[in-house]
């Protein structure tokens, strides 16, 4: 599939890169600038959960997220999802044509073998620096606030219960980070408790846990307020991430 992505980038100007999302939000293939590579697993998982939420209410053919510097075009490709990162001025009709060709090849590509569980020797990552951890938590706090507001005005205190239920679904994956973390009346997870639990976690562990919580909250928005609201939420989240280099 990487060959298909490279062909897509070479087929026209304005494509900065692309990647393919597979089962459970994993990255099946990628062709992106090195500077973007580290964020792909988190972005991939978020998009996967948002499309799941939108798909619960309507069939999605394409989704575009605009920012000041470019576009993120999301296109279902059978059991996979093609995501194209493009310049803001890209020729959209031509991109649609070229991406449709890529989608056909991605659909036909064989299944990607899941990576083996990394219980084999793996050096433990060092804990995140406290200043960096606090910055990350503050940024995610803003994204949680944006997400929570989408349905707290509809459900009131009931939104907290809904988010609590969704977060419960990822608590088992991140027991250290989410230990004792509840959701407040404003719909946001307890940030003070998250900051306390973050001590001793590596940066990757911290971000992975915070991202899964965010994805669970966005999923709740989609299933409650609908696909358009979830799409708008994702746009606002993408802007915050871009501004803060998360």
C-alpha positions in Angstrom: 0.0 0.0 0.0 2.9 2.3 0.5 3.6 2.2 -3.2 0.0 3.3 -3.8 0.4 6.3 -1.5 3.7 7.3 -3.1 2.0 7.1 -6.5 -0.8 9.3 -5.2 1.6 11.9 -4.0 3.4 11.9 -7.3 0.3 12.1 -9.4 -0.4 15.8 -8.8 0.9 18.8 -6.9 -0.3 19.9 -3.5 -0.4 16.5 -1.8 1.9 16.7 1.3 1.4 13.0 2.3 -1.2 10.4 3.1 -1.8 7.3 5.3 -4.2 4.4 5.6 -6.1 3.6 8.7 -6.9 -0.1 9.4 -8.7 -2.0 12.0 -9.1 -0.4 15.5 -7.5 2.8 14.2 -4.1 1.4 13.5 -1.9 2.8 10.7 -1.7 0.2 7.9 0.6 2.3 5.6 2.0 5.8 5.5 3.7 8.2 3.2 4.1 11.4 5.2 7.0 13.8 6.0 9.1 12.7 8.9 8.0 15.6 11.1 4.4 14.2 10.9 5.2 10.6 11.6 5.2 10.7 15.4 1.7 12.0 15.6 0.2 9.5 13.2 -0.9 6.8 15.7 -2.9 9.4 17.7 -4.4 11.1 14.7 -5.3 7.8 13.1 -7.1 6.6 16.2 -9.0 9.8 16.6 -10.2 9.8 13.0 -11.2 6.2 13.3 -13.4 6.8 16.3 -15.0 9.9 14.8 -15.9 8.0 11.6 -17.4 5.2 13.7 -19.5 7.8 15.4 -20.6 9.5 12.2 -21.3 6.1 10.5 -23.8 5.3 13.2 -26.1 8.0 11.9 -25.3 8.3 8.2 -23.2 6.9 5.4 -20.0 8.9 4.9 -18.4 9.3 1.5 -15.8 11.9 2.3 -14.9 14.3 5.1 -12.7 17.4 4.8 -11.0 19.1 7.8 -9.8 22.6 6.9 -7.1 24.5 8.8 -5.2 27.7 8.0 -2.3 25.8 6.5 -4.0 23.0 4.6 -6.6 20.3 4.4 -7.1 16.8 5.8 -9.3 14.7 3.4 -10.7 11.5 4.9 -12.1 8.9 2.4 -13.5 5.4 3.4 -11.8 2.6 1.5 -13.7 -0.6 2.2 -12.5 -1.8 5.6 -9.8 0.9 5.6 -9.7 4.7 5.5 -7.5 6.8 3.3 -6.4 10.1 4.7 -4.7 12.7 2.5 -2.8 15.7 3.8 -2.9 18.5 1.2 -2.1 22.1 0.7 -5.1 24.5 1.1 -5.0 25.5 -2.6 -5.0 21.9 -4.0 -7.2 21.2 -7.0 -10.0 19.4 -5.3 -11.7 17.8 -8.3 -8.4 16.4 -9.5 -7.6 15.1 -6.1 -11.0 13.4 -5.9 -10.2 11.6 -9.2 -6.7 10.5 -8.2 -7.8 9.5 -4.7 -10.6 7.3 -6.1 -7.9 5.4 -8.0 -5.9 5.0 -4.9 -9.0 3.8 -2.9 -9.5 1.0 -5.4 -6.0 -0.3 -4.9 -6.3 0.1 -1.1 -9.5 -2.0 -1.0 -7.8 -4.7 -3.0 -4.6 -4.8 -0.8 -4.1 -7.9 1.4 -4.7 -7.6 5.2 -1.9 -6.2 7.2 -0.6 -8.6 9.9 -1.0 -7.0 13.3 2.3 -6.3 15.1 3.2 -8.7 17.8 2.5 -7.5 21.3 5.6 -5.7 22.5 6.1 -7.9 25.6 9.4 -8.9 24.1 12.3 -7.0 25.5 11.6 -3.3 25.3 13.4 -0.6 27.2 11.1 1.3 29.5 10.6 4.9 28.3 11.8 7.6 30.7 9.1 9.6 32.5 7.9 12.7 30.8 9.5 16.0 32.0 7.1 17.6 34.4 6.9 20.9 32.5 6.2 19.0 29.2 3.6 16.7 30.9 1.8 19.8 32.3 1.8 21.4 28.9 0.3 18.3 27.3 -2.3 18.0 30.0 -3.3 21.6 29.6 -3.7 21.3 25.8 -5.8 18.1 26.2 -7.9 19.9 28.9 -8.8 22.5 26.3 -9.7 19.8 23.8 -11.8 18.0 26.4 -13.6 21.3 27.1 -14.4 21.9 23.4 -15.7 18.3 23.1 -17.7 18.4 26.3 -19.5 21.7 25.4 -21.0 20.0 22.3 -23.5 18.0 24.4 -23.4 19.5 27.9 -25.8 22.3 26.7 -28.2 19.5 25.5 -27.9 17.0 28.3 -26.8 19.2 31.2 -25.5 17.1 34.0 -26.4 14.0 32.1 -23.4 14.7 29.7 -21.0 13.9 32.6 -22.6 10.4 33.0 -22.4 9.7 29.3 -18.7 10.7 29.1 -18.0 8.7 32.3 -19.5 5.6 30.6 -17.4 6.1 27.4 -14.2 6.7 29.4 -14.9 3.5 31.4 -14.4 1.7 28.1 -10.7 2.8 27.9 -9.9 2.7 31.6 -8.6 -0.9 31.4 -6.0 0.2 28.8 -4.6 3.0 30.9 -5.1 2.0 34.5 -2.3 4.1 35.9 -3.4 7.3 34.2 -7.1 6.9 34.8 -7.0 5.6 38.3 -9.7 7.4 40.3 -10.4 9.8 37.4 -14.1 10.9 37.3 -15.9 13.3 35.1 -17.1 16.7 36.5 -20.3 18.5 35.9 -18.8 20.4 33.0 -18.2 17.1 31.2 -14.4 17.2 31.5 -12.4 14.4 33.2 -10.8 15.4 36.5 -7.6 17.2 35.2 -6.1 17.6 38.7 -6.3 13.8 39.2 -4.9 13.2 35.7 -1.9 15.5 36.5 -1.3 13.6 39.7 -1.5 10.2 37.9 0.8 11.4 35.0 3.8 11.5 37.3 6.1 8.7 36.3 4.5 8.0 33.0 6.4 8.4 29.8 5.3 11.0 27.3 4.0 8.3 24.9 2.0 6.6 27.7 0.6 9.9 28.7 -0.4 11.0 25.3 -1.8 7.6 24.3 -4.1 7.6 27.4 -5.2 11.2 26.9 -5.9 10.5 23.2 -8.0 7.5 23.9 -10.1 9.5 26.4 -10.5 12.2 23.8 -11.6 9.7 21.1 -14.1 8.2 23.5 -15.6 11.6 24.2 -15.8 12.5 20.5 -17.5 9.1 19.9 -20.1 10.1 22.6 -20.7 13.4 20.8 -21.2 11.7 17.5 -23.7 9.2 18.9 -25.6 11.9 20.7 -25.5 15.1 18.6 -24.9 13.5 15.2 -22.2 13.3 12.6 -22.0 17.0 11.7 -21.4 18.0 15.3 -18.7 15.3 15.6 -17.1 16.6 12.4 -17.0 20.2 13.7 -15.6 18.9 17.0 -12.8 17.1 15.1 -12.0 20.3 13.1 -11.7 22.3 16.4 -9.5 19.6 17.9 -7.2 19.5 14.9 -6.7 23.3 15.1 -5.8 23.1 18.8 -3.3 20.2 18.1 -1.8 22.1 15.2 -1.4 25.3 17.2 0.3 23.4 20.1 2.3 20.9 18.1 0.7 17.9 19.8 
